[in-house]
Amino acid sequence: MIALNPKLKPRFNPQAERAFLAALPGNEARQVAGSIDKRDRILAGKATIEEVYNEGKDELYKWRRVGDVLTAAGATEASQKVSNAYEAAKAKSGKYHGWLQQQRNLPVHLLEKGIRSFEKQIADHESWLEDPMRKNPDFYQLPIGQQKHLLEKHWPDDIQRHRDSIEILKGVIQEKQYGNQ
């Protein structure tokens, strides 16, 4: 059995589904698409199979990709995680509001890259809290007040800021995938 990295998510490629549909005999392609008109729209690149299938469907019955589906418990947990920093950033006077607005202009792959970058920063900061000499070999030569500030205030605050940023980016990705929250 192959161990898959849970952080990697397959990228959707609409060209692949069009190529699949184009390779099918005409009648089978029509059956997959639902009608000749729908098949033609998909092959012309005017819509994806998913968009055609989901047209006019209630949210509950829409087709979802495996990586986009959360269990009921996971959905509740995810919405609670996203709601704090993300909800605050949505308010015009909220912390990070301007940064949220900038992130909304980025494509999903860059938002995902940002999440990975913040996760690395969190791991770095956590390792510094465990062993401050990883960050500064002369850490124990610093004044006690500065050591205490780094360990109890500065680095923990950085970690929280990075976590908030991840929550905001996840909220923007949800907006892009499922509409405004």
HUDARA-V281823 format. One line per field, one symbol per residue. psi: psi as a letter, one per 20 degrees, with the letter a starting at -180 (. if undefined). A space follows every 10 residues. Layout:
psi=???
//
This chain:
psi=pppqoiippq ppohhghggg ghiqqghghg gghhrggggh gghijiqrgg gghipjqqhh jqpqqgiipq rgghgggghh ghhfhggghh phjqpjgggg gghiiqqhhh ghggghghhg gggghhhhhg nhihgohkgi iqqggggggg hifgghgggg ghgggggghh ggggghhjrq .
//
